[in-house]
Amino acid sequence: MKFDFVGSRWFQPLMIIILPILLLLLAMVLNADICYFFLILLWIGMGLILFYLPKAKD
C-alpha cells in the first residue's frame, strides 16, 4: 500500500476538520445519540489543539 497521501499538506485538515464535520452531519441526519455528537466535537477539538501546539512558543 502507498501512504504518500498521509504526508500531503491536505491530509491533516481533512482528518481534523472535514471528516468530523461530515460525520457530524451524518449523525444529525440519522438522529444519533448525544454521545456521538460529543465524541465528534471532542475529535474536532483535539485536532484543533494539534494545529495549535507546533506553533506555540515557550
All heavy atoms as TSV, in Angstrom:
chain	resi	resn	atom	element	x	y	z
A	1	MET	N	N	0.822	-1.181	0.000
A	1	MET	CA	C	0.000	0.000	0.000
A	1	MET	C	C	0.870	1.249	0.000
A	1	MET	O	O	1.896	1.280	0.655
A	1	MET	CB	C	-0.878	0.049	1.241
A	1	MET	CG	C	-2.006	-0.861	1.250
A	1	MET	SD	S	-2.923	-0.431	2.745
A	1	MET	CE	C	-4.373	-1.278	2.477
A	2	LYS	N	N	0.398	2.260	-0.674
A	2	LYS	CA	C	1.106	3.526	-0.687
A	2	LYS	C	C	0.408	4.493	0.277
A	2	LYS	O	O	-0.797	4.658	0.231
A	2	LYS	CB	C	1.119	4.123	-2.082
A	2	LYS	CG	C	2.006	3.377	-3.019
A	2	LYS	CD	C	2.161	4.140	-4.298
A	2	LYS	CE	C	3.154	3.440	-5.191
A	2	LYS	NZ	N	3.514	4.253	-6.336
A	3	PHE	N	N	1.195	5.077	1.128
A	3	PHE	CA	C	0.669	6.042	2.089
A	3	PHE	C	C	1.262	7.425	1.843
A	3	PHE	O	O	1.501	8.181	2.772
A	3	PHE	CB	C	0.957	5.592	3.522
A	3	PHE	CG	C	0.206	4.348	3.906
A	3	PHE	CD1	C	0.856	3.134	4.026
A	3	PHE	CD2	C	-1.147	4.406	4.141
A	3	PHE	CE1	C	0.163	2.002	4.381
A	3	PHE	CE2	C	-1.855	3.275	4.496
A	3	PHE	CZ	C	-1.194	2.067	4.609
A	4	ASP	N	N	1.497	7.780	0.597
A	4	ASP	CA	C	2.058	9.088	0.269
A	4	ASP	C	C	1.095	10.219	0.606
A	4	ASP	O	O	1.521	11.328	0.907
A	4	ASP	CB	C	2.421	9.152	-1.218
A	4	ASP	CG	C	3.558	8.205	-1.560
A	4	ASP	OD1	O	4.336	7.871	-0.652
A	4	ASP	OD2	O	3.642	7.807	-2.732
A	5	PHE	N	N	-0.199	9.940	0.556
A	5	PHE	CA	C	-1.187	10.982	0.840
A	5	PHE	C	C	-1.151	11.433	2.292
A	5	PHE	O	O	-1.578	12.534	2.610
A	5	PHE	CB	C	-2.589	10.515	0.466
A	5	PHE	CG	C	-3.072	9.354	1.293
A	5	PHE	CD1	C	-3.774	9.573	2.459
A	5	PHE	CD2	C	-2.818	8.051	0.901
A	5	PHE	CE1	C	-4.235	8.515	3.226
A	5	PHE	CE2	C	-3.265	6.983	1.655
A	5	PHE	CZ	C	-3.965	7.218	2.821
A	6	VAL	N	N	-0.625	10.603	3.193
A	6	VAL	CA	C	-0.575	10.956	4.608
A	6	VAL	C	C	0.376	12.136	4.830
A	6	VAL	O	O	0.154	12.967	5.694
A	6	VAL	CB	C	-0.158	9.738	5.459
A	6	VAL	CG1	C	0.021	10.105	6.911
A	6	VAL	CG2	C	-1.185	8.634	5.322
A	7	GLY	N	N	1.406	12.234	4.022
A	7	GLY	CA	C	2.358	13.323	4.168
A	7	GLY	C	C	1.966	14.586	3.424
A	7	GLY	O	O	2.654	15.600	3.529
A	8	SER	N	N	0.869	14.533	2.695
A	8	SER	CA	C	0.482	15.717	1.933
A	8	SER	C	C	-0.038	16.807	2.866
A	8	SER	O	O	-0.430	16.558	3.998
A	8	SER	CB	C	-0.583	15.367	0.893
A	8	SER	OG	O	-1.816	15.108	1.517
A	9	ARG	N	N	-0.064	18.043	2.363
A	9	ARG	CA	C	-0.465	19.159	3.210
A	9	ARG	C	C	-1.966	19.208	3.444
A	9	ARG	O	O	-2.428	19.938	4.301
A	9	ARG	CB	C	0.034	20.474	2.644
A	9	ARG	CG	C	-0.672	20.906	1.387
A	9	ARG	CD	C	-0.070	22.151	0.833
A	9	ARG	NE	N	-0.906	23.303	1.129
A	9	ARG	CZ	C	-0.819	24.442	0.519
A	9	ARG	NH1	N	0.057	24.609	-0.419
A	9	ARG	NH2	N	-1.603	25.440	0.834
A	10	TRP	N	N	-2.745	18.440	2.714
A	10	TRP	CA	C	-4.202	18.465	2.861
A	10	TRP	C	C	-4.724	17.327	3.723
A	10	TRP	O	O	-5.899	17.282	4.050
A	10	TRP	CB	C	-4.884	18.416	1.496
A	10	TRP	CG	C	-4.598	19.635	0.706
A	10	TRP	CD1	C	-3.798	19.730	-0.384
A	10	TRP	CD2	C	-5.077	20.950	0.973
A	10	TRP	NE1	N	-3.754	21.023	-0.819
A	10	TRP	CE2	C	-4.537	21.795	-0.003
A	10	TRP	CE3	C	-5.906	21.495	1.945
A	10	TRP	CZ2	C	-4.806	23.155	-0.034
A	10	TRP	CZ3	C	-6.167	22.856	1.903
A	10	TRP	CH2	C	-5.625	23.662	0.928
A	11	PHE	N	N	-3.860	16.393	4.113
A	11	PHE	CA	C	-4.328	15.251	4.891
A	11	PHE	C	C	-4.749	15.654	6.298
A	11	PHE	O	O	-5.792	15.227	6.788
A	11	PHE	CB	C	-3.249	14.169	4.957
A	11	PHE	CG	C	-3.674	12.956	5.719
A	11	PHE	CD1	C	-4.594	12.089	5.176
A	11	PHE	CD2	C	-3.179	12.687	6.980
A	11	PHE	CE1	C	-5.011	10.971	5.873
A	11	PHE	CE2	C	-3.578	11.575	7.682
A	11	PHE	CZ	C	-4.497	10.720	7.122
A	12	GLN	N	N	-3.947	16.477	6.960
A	12	GLN	CA	C	-4.278	16.864	8.338
A	12	GLN	C	C	-5.578	17.667	8.413
A	12	GLN	O	O	-6.433	17.356	9.249
A	12	GLN	CB	C	-3.115	17.622	8.961
A	12	GLN	CG	C	-3.257	17.775	10.456
A	12	GLN	CD	C	-2.041	18.402	11.075
A	12	GLN	OE1	O	-1.214	18.999	10.384
A	12	GLN	NE2	N	-1.923	18.290	12.374
A	13	PRO	N	N	-5.785	18.693	7.565
A	13	PRO	CA	C	-7.096	19.382	7.631
A	13	PRO	C	C	-8.260	18.463	7.273
A	13	PRO	O	O	-9.351	18.607	7.821
A	13	PRO	CB	C	-6.963	20.507	6.609
A	13	PRO	CG	C	-5.512	20.716	6.436
A	13	PRO	CD	C	-4.858	19.397	6.706
A	14	LEU	N	N	-8.017	17.512	6.386
A	14	LEU	CA	C	-9.069	16.561	6.036
A	14	LEU	C	C	-9.472	15.733	7.243
A	14	LEU	O	O	-10.656	15.581	7.531
A	14	LEU	CB	C	-8.606	15.643	4.897
A	14	LEU	CG	C	-9.571	14.526	4.533
A	14	LEU	CD1	C	-10.726	15.089	3.718
A	14	LEU	CD2	C	-8.861	13.444	3.774
A	15	MET	N	N	-8.496	15.223	7.973
A	15	MET	CA	C	-8.784	14.361	9.122
A	15	MET	C	C	-9.268	15.137	10.346
A	15	MET	O	O	-9.949	14.578	11.200
A	15	MET	CB	C	-7.527	13.567	9.507
A	15	MET	CG	C	-7.134	12.538	8.483
A	15	MET	SD	S	-8.425	11.351	8.134
A	15	MET	CE	C	-8.510	10.472	9.662
A	16	ILE	N	N	-8.914	16.411	10.447
A	16	ILE	CA	C	-9.251	17.172	11.643
A	16	ILE	C	C	-10.527	17.984	11.475
A	16	ILE	O	O	-11.278	18.156	12.436
A	16	ILE	CB	C	-8.068	18.083	12.030
A	16	ILE	CG1	C	-6.896	17.218	12.475
A	16	ILE	CG2	C	-8.453	19.056	13.113
A	16	ILE	CD1	C	-5.636	17.989	12.733
A	17	ILE	N	N	-10.807	18.470	10.287
A	17	ILE	CA	C	-11.951	19.360	10.111
A	17	ILE	C	C	-13.028	18.762	9.216
A	17	ILE	O	O	-14.185	18.650	9.617
A	17	ILE	CB	C	-11.487	20.726	9.552
A	17	ILE	CG1	C	-10.519	21.384	10.526
A	17	ILE	CG2	C	-12.668	21.622	9.279
A	17	ILE	CD1	C	-9.803	22.577	9.982
A	18	ILE	N	N	-12.663	18.366	8.020
A	18	ILE	CA	C	-13.661	17.965	7.019
A	18	ILE	C	C	-14.339	16.643	7.372
A	18	ILE	O	O	-15.572	16.558	7.368
A	18	ILE	CB	C	-13.010	17.913	5.628
A	18	ILE	CG1	C	-12.527	19.305	5.244
A	18	ILE	CG2	C	-13.991	17.380	4.590
A	18	ILE	CD1	C	-11.668	19.357	4.024
A	19	LEU	N	N	-13.571	15.620	7.694
A	19	LEU	CA	C	-14.159	14.315	8.019
A	19	LEU	C	C	-15.063	14.369	9.251
A	19	LEU	O	O	-16.188	13.854	9.210
A	19	LEU	CB	C	-13.062	13.273	8.182
A	19	LEU	CG	C	-13.519	11.849	8.436
A	19	LEU	CD1	C	-14.304	11.319	7.243
A	19	LEU	CD2	C	-12.333	10.963	8.723
A	20	PRO	N	N	-14.655	15.004	10.358
A	20	PRO	CA	C	-15.570	15.084	11.504
A	20	PRO	C	C	-16.840	15.883	11.221
A	20	PRO	O	O	-17.902	15.546	11.732
A	20	PRO	CB	C	-14.742	15.753	12.591
A	20	PRO	CG	C	-13.345	15.552	12.207
A	20	PRO	CD	C	-13.311	15.466	10.729
A	21	ILE	N	N	-16.724	16.938	10.413
A	21	ILE	CA	C	-17.929	17.704	10.090
A	21	ILE	C	C	-18.891	16.859	9.260
A	21	ILE	O	O	-20.105	16.889	9.486
A	21	ILE	CB	C	-17.562	19.020	9.375
A	21	ILE	CG1	C	-16.937	19.972	10.384
A	21	ILE	CG2	C	-18.784	19.654	8.725
A	21	ILE	CD1	C	-16.436	21.258	9.798
A	22	LEU	N	N	-18.359	16.065	8.338
A	22	LEU	CA	C	-19.221	15.163	7.572
A	22	LEU	C	C	-19.879	14.125	8.481
A	22	LEU	O	O	-21.054	13.800	8.325
A	22	LEU	CB	C	-18.424	14.484	6.463
A	22	LEU	CG	C	-18.000	15.374	5.300
A	22	LEU	CD1	C	-17.103	14.596	4.345
A	22	LEU	CD2	C	-19.203	15.914	4.578
A	23	LEU	N	N	-19.112	13.604	9.434
A	23	LEU	CA	C	-19.680	12.650	10.389
A	23	LEU	C	C	-20.729	13.311	11.278
A	23	LEU	O	O	-21.728	12.691	11.629
A	23	LEU	CB	C	-18.572	12.033	11.246
A	23	LEU	CG	C	-17.655	11.045	10.539
A	23	LEU	CD1	C	-16.521	10.647	11.466
A	23	LEU	CD2	C	-18.424	9.831	10.071
A	24	LEU	N	N	-20.496	14.565	11.646
A	24	LEU	CA	C	-21.468	15.299	12.460
A	24	LEU	C	C	-22.772	15.500	11.692
A	24	LEU	O	O	-23.862	15.311	12.244
A	24	LEU	CB	C	-20.867	16.634	12.876
A	24	LEU	CG	C	-21.553	17.421	13.967
A	24	LEU	CD1	C	-21.564	16.627	15.261
A	24	LEU	CD2	C	-20.856	18.745	14.168
A	25	LEU	N	N	-22.669	15.853	10.420
A	25	LEU	CA	C	-23.873	15.993	9.593
A	25	LEU	C	C	-24.598	14.664	9.438
A	25	LEU	O	O	-25.829	14.605	9.497
A	25	LEU	CB	C	-23.503	16.570	8.230
A	25	LEU	CG	C	-23.052	18.025	8.227
A	25	LEU	CD1	C	-22.559	18.412	6.840
A	25	LEU	CD2	C	-24.169	18.932	8.670
A	26	LEU	N	N	-23.844	13.594	9.247
A	26	LEU	CA	C	-24.453	12.270	9.138
A	26	LEU	C	C	-25.144	11.874	10.432
A	26	LEU	O	O	-26.251	11.316	10.413
A	26	LEU	CB	C	-23.380	11.233	8.775
A	26	LEU	CG	C	-23.853	9.819	8.569
A	26	LEU	CD1	C	-24.760	9.733	7.338
A	26	LEU	CD2	C	-22.684	8.882	8.431
A	27	ALA	N	N	-24.536	12.196	11.564
A	27	ALA	CA	C	-25.159	11.891	12.856
A	27	ALA	C	C	-26.448	12.685	13.044
A	27	ALA	O	O	-27.416	12.180	13.617
A	27	ALA	CB	C	-24.176	12.189	13.985
A	28	MET	N	N	-26.476	13.927	12.546
A	28	MET	CA	C	-27.699	14.721	12.637
A	28	MET	C	C	-28.804	14.140	11.774
A	28	MET	O	O	-29.964	14.093	12.193
A	28	MET	CB	C	-27.425	16.159	12.208
A	28	MET	CG	C	-26.716	16.981	13.210
A	28	MET	SD	S	-26.664	18.676	12.630
A	28	MET	CE	C	-25.077	19.162	13.184
A	29	VAL	N	N	-28.449	13.698	10.595
A	29	VAL	CA	C	-29.446	13.133	9.681
A	29	VAL	C	C	-30.008	11.834	10.243
A	29	VAL	O	O	-31.211	11.575	10.137
A	29	VAL	CB	C	-28.823	12.912	8.282
A	29	VAL	CG1	C	-29.734	12.088	7.400
A	29	VAL	CG2	C	-28.524	14.246	7.622
A	30	LEU	N	N	-29.158	11.030	10.856
A	30	LEU	CA	C	-29.596	9.727	11.375
A	30	LEU	C	C	-30.131	9.797	12.797
A	30	LEU	O	O	-30.425	8.755	13.392
A	30	LEU	CB	C	-28.430	8.736	11.312
A	30	LEU	CG	C	-27.936	8.408	9.905
A	30	LEU	CD1	C	-26.739	7.483	9.978
A	30	LEU	CD2	C	-29.045	7.798	9.058
A	31	ASN	N	N	-30.260	11.001	13.343
A	31	ASN	CA	C	-30.757	11.182	14.724
A	31	ASN	C	C	-29.965	10.337	15.716
A	31	ASN	O	O	-30.519	9.572	16.502
A	31	ASN	CB	C	-32.243	10.844	14.825
A	31	ASN	CG	C	-33.085	11.826	14.057
A	31	ASN	OD1	O	-32.747	12.990	13.951
A	31	ASN	ND2	N	-34.184	11.341	13.505
A	32	ALA	N	N	-28.659	10.511	15.684
A	32	ALA	CA	C	-27.777	9.744	16.559
A	32	ALA	C	C	-27.891	10.221	18.006
A	32	ALA	O	O	-28.433	11.289	18.296
A	32	ALA	CB	C	-26.339	9.876	16.091
A	33	ASP	N	N	-27.353	9.424	18.894
A	33	ASP	CA	C	-27.359	9.736	20.323
A	33	ASP	C	C	-26.414	10.907	20.606
A	33	ASP	O	O	-25.486	11.182	19.851
A	33	ASP	CB	C	-26.904	8.493	21.084
A	33	ASP	CG	C	-27.150	8.599	22.557
A	33	ASP	OD1	O	-28.050	9.348	22.958
A	33	ASP	OD2	O	-26.435	7.900	23.318
A	34	ILE	N	N	-26.639	11.582	21.706
A	34	ILE	CA	C	-25.842	12.762	22.063
A	34	ILE	C	C	-24.375	12.402	22.286
A	34	ILE	O	O	-23.491	13.231	22.070
A	34	ILE	CB	C	-26.458	13.455	23.307
A	34	ILE	CG1	C	-25.836	14.816	23.534
A	34	ILE	CG2	C	-26.296	12.617	24.543
A	34	ILE	CD1	C	-26.382	15.876	22.665
A	35	CYS	N	N	-24.104	11.177	22.670
A	35	CYS	CA	C	-22.720	10.750	22.899
A	35	CYS	C	C	-21.895	10.831	21.613
A	35	CYS	O	O	-20.725	11.193	21.652
A	35	CYS	CB	C	-22.679	9.325	23.444
A	35	CYS	SG	S	-23.406	9.183	25.074
A	36	TYR	N	N	-22.497	10.501	20.498
A	36	TYR	CA	C	-21.790	10.586	19.221
A	36	TYR	C	C	-21.453	12.034	18.885
A	36	TYR	O	O	-20.373	12.321	18.376
A	36	TYR	CB	C	-22.607	9.965	18.095
A	36	TYR	CG	C	-22.742	8.477	18.223
A	36	TYR	CD1	C	-23.984	7.889	18.452
A	36	TYR	CD2	C	-21.638	7.650	18.131
A	36	TYR	CE1	C	-24.113	6.530	18.583
A	36	TYR	CE2	C	-21.749	6.281	18.265
A	36	TYR	CZ	C	-22.996	5.724	18.486
A	36	TYR	OH	O	-23.112	4.380	18.621
A	37	PHE	N	N	-22.367	12.943	19.183
A	37	PHE	CA	C	-22.099	14.358	18.938
A	37	PHE	C	C	-20.919	14.836	19.780
A	37	PHE	O	O	-20.044	15.544	19.302
A	37	PHE	CB	C	-23.335	15.210	19.230
A	37	PHE	CG	C	-24.438	15.034	18.239
A	37	PHE	CD1	C	-25.594	14.364	18.596
A	37	PHE	CD2	C	-24.319	15.527	16.955
A	37	PHE	CE1	C	-26.622	14.202	17.688
A	37	PHE	CE2	C	-25.339	15.373	16.043
A	37	PHE	CZ	C	-26.491	14.708	16.406
A	38	PHE	N	N	-20.911	14.438	21.057
A	38	PHE	CA	C	-19.823	14.852	21.925
A	38	PHE	C	C	-18.491	14.250	21.481
A	38	PHE	O	O	-17.450	14.910	21.540
A	38	PHE	CB	C	-20.105	14.491	23.381
A	38	PHE	CG	C	-21.082	15.410	24.041
A	38	PHE	CD1	C	-22.142	14.908	24.770
A	38	PHE	CD2	C	-20.948	16.786	23.937
A	38	PHE	CE1	C	-23.043	15.756	25.380
A	38	PHE	CE2	C	-21.845	17.644	24.549
A	38	PHE	CZ	C	-22.896	17.121	25.273
A	39	LEU	N	N	-18.492	13.003	21.044
A	39	LEU	CA	C	-17.254	12.381	20.569
A	39	LEU	C	C	-16.724	13.071	19.326
A	39	LEU	O	O	-15.511	13.299	19.198
A	39	LEU	CB	C	-17.479	10.896	20.287
A	39	LEU	CG	C	-17.572	9.997	21.498
A	39	LEU	CD1	C	-17.932	8.577	21.081
A	39	LEU	CD2	C	-16.254	9.995	22.240
A	40	ILE	N	N	-17.594	13.432	18.405
A	40	ILE	CA	C	-17.152	14.106	17.190
A	40	ILE	C	C	-16.646	15.507	17.517
A	40	ILE	O	O	-15.620	15.946	16.985
A	40	ILE	CB	C	-18.287	14.133	16.148
A	40	ILE	CG1	C	-18.613	12.706	15.689
A	40	ILE	CG2	C	-17.895	14.976	14.951
A	40	ILE	CD1	C	-19.879	12.591	14.870
A	41	LEU	N	N	-17.335	16.219	18.394
A	41	LEU	CA	C	-16.864	17.544	18.804
A	41	LEU	C	C	-15.533	17.452	19.555
A	41	LEU	O	O	-14.667	18.324	19.401
A	41	LEU	CB	C	-17.916	18.245	19.652
A	41	LEU	CG	C	-19.174	18.671	18.891
A	41	LEU	CD1	C	-20.197	19.232	19.865
A	41	LEU	CD2	C	-18.844	19.664	17.805
A	42	LEU	N	N	-15.349	16.407	20.343
A	42	LEU	CA	C	-14.080	16.179	21.016
A	42	LEU	C	C	-12.977	15.925	19.998
A	42	LEU	O	O	-11.859	16.425	20.136
A	42	LEU	CB	C	-14.204	15.004	21.994
A	42	LEU	CG	C	-12.957	14.645	22.764
A	42	LEU	CD1	C	-12.664	15.732	23.793
A	42	LEU	CD2	C	-13.135	13.304	23.446
A	43	TRP	N	N	-13.277	15.157	18.950
A	43	TRP	CA	C	-12.329	14.883	17.881
A	43	TRP	C	C	-11.892	16.193	17.212
A	43	TRP	O	O	-10.705	16.428	16.988
A	43	TRP	CB	C	-12.982	13.944	16.885
A	43	TRP	CG	C	-12.161	13.535	15.695
A	43	TRP	CD1	C	-10.889	13.909	15.394
A	43	TRP	CD2	C	-12.569	12.651	14.671
A	43	TRP	NE1	N	-10.500	13.317	14.229
A	43	TRP	CE2	C	-11.493	12.540	13.764
A	43	TRP	CE3	C	-13.738	11.953	14.417
A	43	TRP	CZ2	C	-11.574	11.756	12.627
A	43	TRP	CZ3	C	-13.798	11.166	13.286
A	43	TRP	CH2	C	-12.735	11.063	12.414
A	44	ILE	N	N	-12.859	17.053	16.906
A	44	ILE	CA	C	-12.544	18.334	16.283
A	44	ILE	C	C	-11.694	19.186	17.234
A	44	ILE	O	O	-10.698	19.793	16.827
A	44	ILE	CB	C	-13.828	19.075	15.873
A	44	ILE	CG1	C	-14.544	18.324	14.747
A	44	ILE	CG2	C	-13.519	20.502	15.442
A	44	ILE	CD1	C	-15.925	18.858	14.425
A	45	GLY	N	N	-12.056	19.212	18.510
A	45	GLY	CA	C	-11.301	19.993	19.487
A	45	GLY	C	C	-9.876	19.510	19.653
A	45	GLY	O	O	-8.933	20.310	19.688
A	46	MET	N	N	-9.682	18.213	19.738
A	46	MET	CA	C	-8.331	17.665	19.863
A	46	MET	C	C	-7.511	17.944	18.611
A	46	MET	O	O	-6.311	18.224	18.688
A	46	MET	CB	C	-8.393	16.156	20.132
A	46	MET	CG	C	-9.021	15.796	21.456
A	46	MET	SD	S	-8.085	16.373	22.860
A	46	MET	CE	C	-6.735	15.249	22.823
A	47	GLY	N	N	-8.143	17.874	17.464
A	47	GLY	CA	C	-7.441	18.180	16.226
A	47	GLY	C	C	-7.017	19.632	16.150
A	47	GLY	O	O	-5.911	19.948	15.701
A	48	LEU	N	N	-7.880	20.525	16.593
A	48	LEU	CA	C	-7.517	21.936	16.590
A	48	LEU	C	C	-6.389	22.222	17.575
A	48	LEU	O	O	-5.554	23.101	17.340
A	48	LEU	CB	C	-8.744	22.795	16.890
A	48	LEU	CG	C	-9.801	22.780	15.777
A	48	LEU	CD1	C	-11.026	23.556	16.210
A	48	LEU	CD2	C	-9.244	23.314	14.474
A	49	ILE	N	N	-6.342	21.474	18.660
A	49	ILE	CA	C	-5.220	21.595	19.590
A	49	ILE	C	C	-3.930	21.162	18.902
A	49	ILE	O	O	-2.877	21.777	19.083
A	49	ILE	CB	C	-5.478	20.774	20.871
A	49	ILE	CG1	C	-6.551	21.450	21.707
A	49	ILE	CG2	C	-4.204	20.595	21.682
A	49	ILE	CD1	C	-7.016	20.640	22.893
A	50	LEU	N	N	-3.986	20.122	18.075
A	50	LEU	CA	C	-2.803	19.690	17.342
A	50	LEU	C	C	-2.336	20.755	16.357
A	50	LEU	O	O	-1.146	20.880	16.087
A	50	LEU	CB	C	-3.077	18.383	16.597
A	50	LEU	CG	C	-3.179	17.147	17.463
A	50	LEU	CD1	C	-3.546	15.939	16.617
A	50	LEU	CD2	C	-1.869	16.891	18.184
A	51	PHE	N	N	-3.263	21.518	15.792
A	51	PHE	CA	C	-2.871	22.632	14.928
A	51	PHE	C	C	-2.145	23.712	15.726
A	51	PHE	O	O	-1.232	24.355	15.242
A	51	PHE	CB	C	-4.086	23.267	14.256
A	51	PHE	CG	C	-4.454	22.640	12.953
A	51	PHE	CD1	C	-5.769	22.589	12.576
A	51	PHE	CD2	C	-3.509	22.127	12.092
A	51	PHE	CE1	C	-6.143	22.034	11.369
A	51	PHE	CE2	C	-3.860	21.570	10.886
A	51	PHE	CZ	C	-5.181	21.524	10.517
A	52	TYR	N	N	-2.548	23.918	16.967
A	52	TYR	CA	C	-2.001	24.998	17.775
A	52	TYR	C	C	-0.635	24.638	18.360
A	52	TYR	O	O	0.262	25.467	18.415
A	52	TYR	CB	C	-2.970	25.347	18.897
A	52	TYR	CG	C	-2.391	26.331	19.879
A	52	TYR	CD1	C	-2.245	27.671	19.541
A	52	TYR	CD2	C	-1.953	25.925	21.136
A	52	TYR	CE1	C	-1.707	28.574	20.417
A	52	TYR	CE2	C	-1.411	26.812	22.025
A	52	TYR	CZ	C	-1.297	28.138	21.662
A	52	TYR	OH	O	-0.752	29.019	22.538
A	53	LEU	N	N	-0.458	23.400	18.815
A	53	LEU	CA	C	0.735	23.025	19.559
A	53	LEU	C	C	2.061	23.303	18.854
A	53	LEU	O	O	2.972	23.845	19.473
A	53	LEU	CB	C	0.659	21.544	19.956
A	53	LEU	CG	C	-0.246	21.232	21.136
A	53	LEU	CD1	C	-0.268	19.742	21.381
A	53	LEU	CD2	C	0.204	21.957	22.369
A	54	PRO	N	N	2.225	22.962	17.576
A	54	PRO	CA	C	3.531	23.214	16.959
A	54	PRO	C	C	3.858	24.709	16.834
A	54	PRO	O	O	5.012	25.074	16.716
A	54	PRO	CB	C	3.405	22.608	15.560
A	54	PRO	CG	C	2.277	21.657	15.641
A	54	PRO	CD	C	1.370	22.182	16.698
A	55	LYS	N	N	2.876	25.569	16.897
A	55	LYS	CA	C	3.094	26.997	16.723
A	55	LYS	C	C	3.269	27.730	18.047
A	55	LYS	O	O	3.653	28.875	18.070
A	55	LYS	CB	C	1.957	27.613	15.947
A	55	LYS	CG	C	1.870	27.039	14.555
A	55	LYS	CD	C	0.678	27.562	13.818
A	55	LYS	CE	C	0.629	26.854	12.472
A	55	LYS	NZ	N	-0.582	27.061	11.779
A	56	ALA	N	N	2.986	27.058	19.162
A	56	ALA	CA	C	3.093	27.704	20.463
A	56	ALA	C	C	4.558	27.849	20.856
A	56	ALA	O	O	5.371	26.960	20.640
A	56	ALA	CB	C	2.360	26.889	21.513
A	57	LYS	N	N	4.880	28.995	21.435
A	57	LYS	CA	C	6.258	29.253	21.876
A	57	LYS	C	C	6.298	29.323	23.396
A	57	LYS	O	O	5.346	29.745	24.031
A	57	LYS	CB	C	6.755	30.548	21.268
A	57	LYS	CG	C	6.761	30.467	19.766
A	57	LYS	CD	C	7.493	31.618	19.166
A	57	LYS	CE	C	7.389	31.400	17.667
A	57	LYS	NZ	N	8.268	32.128	16.899
A	58	ASP	N	N	7.412	28.922	23.936
A	58	ASP	CA	C	7.571	28.961	25.399
A	58	ASP	C	C	7.793	30.355	25.893
A	58	ASP	O	O	8.355	31.197	25.349
A	58	ASP	CB	C	8.726	28.071	25.829
A	58	ASP	CG	C	8.384	26.600	25.581
A	58	ASP	OD1	O	7.192	26.277	25.604
A	58	ASP	OD2	O	9.314	25.808	25.384
